[in-house]
Amino acid sequence: MATQQFNTNVDVNGEVKGTSLDINGTGDILGNLELQADLDVSGTITGDGSGVDSINASNISSGTLAAARVATLNQNTTGSAATLTTARTIAGVSFNGSANIALNNQLIQNGAGYTGDQSQSDINALAITTVGTIDTGVWRGTRISTAYQYQRQTFDFKGYSTHDGTNYEMAQSMTDTNAPFEHNTSTGADGTTATSVSLLIRAAGQVMPYAGTVKKWTGWASGSGSGATYIALFRYRPVAGNSSAVSCTLIDEQTLTVAGAQKAVAIEQTSFTDGDIAAGDIIISMMKGVSGKTTYFTSTMEIEWD
């Protein structure tokens, strides 16, 4: 067929067939329009579209579809997450998407970043070099040969003294029948007068097996008469081979007001002048009080080992 060309209005009630159609006016085709080539329209094609029932939408490369022409999909597009139709369980906790959930790590097993019981080779492979602390939990390993926990131990100090009114006095030499309770060996007004090594050893003080810190000194005292009475703990730090006289170091002094009539007076110390203890130190008790009056005491010193 040849090209059909019309310069005026065309009104066709039947079919128009051709290789091309060129209409410069208005074309009103009530029947079918069949072309073997392209249809070029500069104006507007009107109609109800009832005849377009099998167009290939894949060939539509441009243009705008009205929103009403887009089918409603099964989705929420309002900007908030919808809940799951069926809730899922994550590590024992139900989750439907409506809110955050908190997981119990103990119920998460063999996932990324989580493992179960570890062998010694697994732990060694971690090459842990920083010391840490296990705050809570149950230790399921073999016994730890060295205990890295603070341990405390107590030592008893007791005795009596009939005071000279001026000087501190430490326990009598262990060769005396009243040793080690009677305190009558003078060590000066402040207890630090240099004393021979032999007398310090024979005072039968308490030897410290480890280094540590004095944490508490508690006990009771009683005496005759009235007035200030002093009960103190001193530290002697021996040096092997030394025979020179040594001054002791004051750990702490407890000042008591003895009320007479043998009433009990408390010894209670938790803050110390010098609470540092080295392994091998000898702790010695000393007493000072009103001349001619006798004071008795019994006490316990608590050490926390390093």
C-alpha positions as CSV (number, residue, x, y, z in Angstrom):
1,M,0.0,0.0,0.0
2,A,1.0,3.6,-0.6
3,T,1.2,6.5,1.9
4,Q,-2.2,8.0,2.7
5,Q,-2.1,11.7,3.1
6,F,-5.0,14.1,4.1
7,N,-4.8,17.9,4.5
8,T,-8.3,18.2,5.8
9,N,-10.4,16.6,8.5
10,V,-10.8,12.8,7.9
11,D,-13.8,10.9,9.2
12,V,-13.5,7.1,8.6
13,N,-16.1,4.7,9.7
14,G,-14.3,1.6,8.5
15,E,-10.7,0.5,8.5
16,V,-7.6,2.4,7.4
17,K,-4.6,0.3,6.3
18,G,-1.3,1.5,4.9
19,T,2.4,1.7,5.4
20,S,2.0,5.2,6.8
21,L,-0.6,7.7,7.6
22,D,-0.2,11.5,7.5
23,I,-3.0,13.6,8.7
24,N,-2.5,17.4,9.1
25,G,-6.1,18.0,10.3
26,T,-8.2,16.0,12.7
27,G,-8.6,12.3,12.2
28,D,-11.7,10.5,13.6
29,I,-11.4,6.8,13.0
30,L,-14.2,4.8,14.4
31,G,-12.9,1.5,13.2
32,N,-9.5,-0.2,13.4
33,L,-6.3,1.6,12.5
34,E,-3.7,-0.8,11.2
35,L,-0.2,0.4,10.3
36,Q,2.9,-1.4,9.2
37,A,5.2,1.3,10.3
38,D,5.4,4.0,13.0
39,L,2.6,6.3,14.0
40,D,3.8,9.9,14.5
41,V,1.3,12.1,16.3
42,S,2.1,15.8,17.0
43,G,-1.3,16.4,18.7
44,T,-3.4,14.4,21.1
45,I,-4.8,11.0,20.8
46,T,-8.2,10.8,22.6
47,G,-10.5,7.9,23.4
48,D,-11.5,5.6,26.2
49,G,-8.6,3.2,25.6
50,S,-10.9,0.2,25.6
51,G,-9.2,-1.1,22.5
52,V,-5.8,-1.1,24.1
53,D,-6.0,-4.4,26.0
54,S,-2.7,-6.2,25.3
55,I,-0.1,-3.5,25.0
56,N,3.5,-4.6,26.0
57,A,4.3,-2.3,28.9
58,S,8.0,-3.2,28.5
59,N,8.1,-1.1,25.4
60,I,7.0,2.1,27.3
61,S,10.3,3.9,27.7
62,S,9.0,7.3,29.0
63,G,6.0,9.1,30.2
64,T,4.0,9.4,33.5
65,L,1.5,7.0,34.9
66,A,-1.1,8.4,37.2
67,A,-0.9,7.3,40.8
68,A,-4.4,5.8,40.5
69,R,-3.1,3.4,37.8
70,V,-0.5,1.8,40.1
71,A,-1.8,-1.2,41.9
72,T,-1.8,-1.3,45.7
73,L,1.1,-3.6,46.9
74,N,1.2,-5.6,50.1
75,Q,3.5,-3.3,52.0
76,N,3.6,-0.6,54.6
77,T,4.9,2.7,53.1
78,T,4.0,5.0,56.0
79,G,7.6,5.2,57.3
80,S,7.4,2.8,60.4
81,A,8.3,-0.8,60.6
82,A,5.4,-3.3,60.6
83,T,5.4,-6.2,63.0
84,L,6.1,-9.7,61.9
85,T,3.0,-11.7,61.1
86,T,4.6,-14.6,63.0
87,A,7.0,-13.7,65.9
88,R,10.4,-15.3,65.9
89,T,12.4,-16.5,68.9
90,I,16.0,-15.2,69.2
91,A,18.1,-16.8,71.9
92,G,15.0,-17.6,73.8
93,V,13.4,-14.2,73.5
94,S,10.3,-13.6,71.3
95,F,10.7,-10.9,68.7
96,N,7.9,-9.5,66.4
97,G,9.6,-6.3,65.3
98,S,7.5,-4.0,67.4
99,A,10.3,-3.1,69.9
100,N,13.9,-3.8,70.8
101,I,14.7,-7.0,72.8
102,A,17.4,-7.8,75.4
103,L,19.3,-11.0,74.9
104,N,20.8,-13.4,77.5
105,N,24.3,-14.0,76.3
106,Q,24.4,-17.3,78.2
107,L,21.8,-18.6,75.7
108,I,23.8,-17.6,72.6
109,Q,26.0,-20.6,71.7
110,N,28.4,-21.2,68.9
111,G,27.5,-18.0,67.0
112,A,29.9,-15.4,65.7
113,G,31.9,-14.0,68.6
114,Y,30.4,-16.6,71.1
115,T,31.9,-19.9,72.1
116,G,31.1,-22.6,74.5
117,D,33.6,-24.3,76.9
118,Q,37.2,-23.6,75.9
119,S,40.1,-26.0,76.1
120,Q,43.5,-25.0,77.6
121,S,45.0,-24.7,74.1
122,D,42.2,-22.3,73.1
123,I,42.9,-20.1,76.2
124,N,46.6,-20.2,75.6
125,A,46.1,-19.1,72.0
126,L,44.5,-15.9,73.3
127,A,48.0,-14.8,74.7
128,I,46.4,-12.8,77.5
129,T,49.0,-10.4,78.9
130,T,46.9,-8.0,80.9
131,V,45.8,-8.9,84.5
132,G,42.1,-8.8,84.9
133,T,39.5,-9.6,87.6
134,I,36.6,-12.1,87.5
135,D,33.9,-10.2,89.2
136,T,31.2,-12.8,89.2
137,G,30.6,-16.3,88.0
138,V,31.7,-19.9,88.9
139,W,35.2,-21.1,88.3
140,R,35.1,-24.5,86.6
141,G,38.8,-24.9,86.0
142,T,41.4,-26.9,87.9
143,R,42.7,-25.5,91.2
144,I,44.8,-22.4,91.0
145,S,48.1,-23.2,92.5
146,T,48.9,-19.6,93.6
147,A,46.0,-17.7,95.2
148,Y,46.0,-14.1,93.9
149,Q,43.6,-12.9,96.5
150,Y,44.1,-10.7,99.5
151,Q,44.5,-12.8,102.7
152,R,44.6,-11.7,106.3
153,Q,46.0,-13.2,109.4
154,T,45.8,-12.3,113.1
155,F,48.5,-12.3,115.8
156,D,48.0,-12.1,119.5
157,F,49.7,-9.5,121.8
158,K,49.2,-9.5,125.5
159,G,50.9,-8.8,128.8
160,Y,51.2,-6.5,131.8
161,S,53.5,-3.9,133.3
162,T,54.0,-2.1,136.6
163,H,55.1,1.2,135.1
164,D,58.0,3.4,136.0
165,G,56.0,6.5,135.0
166,T,58.5,7.6,132.3
167,N,59.6,5.0,129.8
168,Y,58.2,2.4,127.5
169,E,58.9,-1.1,128.5
170,M,58.9,-4.2,126.4
171,A,58.5,-7.9,127.4
172,Q,61.0,-9.4,129.8
173,S,63.7,-11.7,128.3
174,M,62.3,-15.2,127.6
175,T,64.7,-16.6,130.2
176,D,62.6,-14.9,132.9
177,T,59.8,-16.9,134.5
178,N,57.3,-14.1,133.8
179,A,58.2,-13.9,130.2
180,P,56.8,-13.1,127.7
181,F,54.0,-11.3,129.5
182,E,55.7,-9.1,132.0
183,H,56.9,-5.8,130.3
184,N,59.8,-4.3,132.3
185,T,62.7,-3.9,129.9
186,S,63.0,-0.1,129.3
187,T,63.2,1.2,125.7
188,G,63.1,5.0,126.5
189,A,60.4,7.6,126.7
190,D,59.2,7.1,123.1
191,G,60.2,3.5,122.8
192,T,62.8,4.1,120.2
193,T,66.0,4.1,122.3
194,A,68.5,1.8,120.6
195,T,68.4,-1.6,122.1
196,S,70.7,-4.5,121.8
197,V,69.8,-7.2,119.2
198,S,70.0,-9.9,121.9
199,L,67.3,-8.2,124.0
200,L,65.0,-7.6,121.0
201,I,65.2,-11.3,120.0
202,R,64.7,-12.5,123.6
203,A,61.5,-10.3,123.9
204,A,59.8,-13.1,122.0
205,G,57.9,-10.9,119.5
206,Q,55.8,-12.2,116.6
207,V,57.7,-12.9,113.4
208,M,55.9,-11.9,110.1
209,P,56.1,-14.7,107.5
210,Y,55.2,-12.4,104.6
211,A,55.1,-8.7,103.6
212,G,51.9,-6.9,104.2
213,T,50.0,-4.1,105.9
214,V,48.6,-3.7,109.3
215,K,44.8,-3.3,109.0
216,K,43.4,-3.6,112.5
217,W,44.4,-3.7,116.1
218,T,41.7,-4.5,118.7
219,G,41.6,-5.7,122.3
220,W,41.0,-4.7,125.9
221,A,42.9,-3.3,128.8
222,S,42.4,-2.8,132.5
223,G,44.5,-1.4,135.3
224,S,44.7,0.0,138.8
225,G,44.7,3.7,139.6
226,S,43.8,6.3,137.1
227,G,45.7,8.3,134.4
228,A,47.0,8.0,130.9
229,T,48.4,4.6,129.9
230,Y,50.1,3.9,126.6
231,I,50.2,0.5,124.9
232,A,52.1,0.4,121.6
233,L,53.2,-2.0,118.8
234,F,56.8,-1.5,117.4
235,R,58.5,-3.1,114.5
236,Y,62.1,-4.5,114.6
237,R,63.5,-5.3,111.2
238,P,66.5,-7.7,111.7
239,V,69.5,-7.7,109.4
240,A,71.5,-11.0,109.3
241,G,74.9,-10.6,110.8
242,N,74.2,-7.3,112.5
243,S,75.0,-7.0,116.2
244,S,74.7,-3.2,116.7
245,A,71.9,-1.8,118.9
246,V,68.8,-1.0,116.9
247,S,66.0,1.5,117.3
248,C,62.5,0.1,116.8
249,T,59.9,1.7,114.5
250,L,56.5,2.7,116.0
251,I,53.6,1.0,114.2
252,D,51.0,2.6,116.4
253,E,50.3,3.8,119.9
254,Q,47.0,3.5,121.8
255,T,46.4,6.0,124.5
256,L,44.0,4.8,127.2
257,T,42.5,6.5,130.2
258,V,42.5,3.8,132.9
259,A,39.5,4.6,135.1
260,G,40.7,2.5,138.0
261,A,38.9,-0.3,139.8
262,Q,40.0,-2.6,137.1
263,K,37.4,-1.4,134.6
264,A,37.7,-2.5,130.9
265,V,39.0,-0.1,128.4
266,A,38.8,-0.8,124.6
267,I,41.8,-0.9,122.2
268,E,40.5,-0.1,118.7
269,Q,42.9,1.0,116.0
270,T,42.4,1.0,112.2
271,S,44.7,3.9,111.2
272,F,48.4,3.4,111.8
273,T,51.5,5.6,112.1
274,D,53.5,3.1,110.0
275,G,51.7,-0.1,109.0
276,D,54.2,-1.4,106.5
277,I,55.4,-4.9,107.2
278,A,58.2,-6.8,105.5
279,A,58.8,-10.5,105.6
280,G,60.9,-11.3,108.7
281,D,59.9,-8.3,110.7
282,I,59.5,-8.9,114.4
283,I,56.5,-7.1,116.1
284,I,57.0,-6.2,119.8
285,S,54.5,-4.8,122.2
286,M,55.5,-2.1,124.7
287,M,53.7,-0.3,127.6
288,K,54.0,3.0,129.5
289,G,51.9,4.4,132.3
290,V,51.5,5.9,135.8
291,S,54.4,5.1,138.1
292,G,53.7,2.2,140.4
293,K,50.4,1.3,138.7
294,T,49.8,-2.0,136.9
295,T,48.1,-2.3,133.5
296,Y,47.1,-5.6,131.8
297,F,46.0,-6.0,128.2
298,T,45.1,-8.6,125.6
299,S,44.8,-7.8,121.9
300,T,44.8,-9.1,118.3
301,M,46.6,-7.4,115.3
302,E,45.3,-8.2,111.8
303,I,47.7,-8.2,108.8
304,E,46.7,-8.2,105.1
305,W,49.4,-9.9,103.1
306,D,50.6,-8.4,99.8
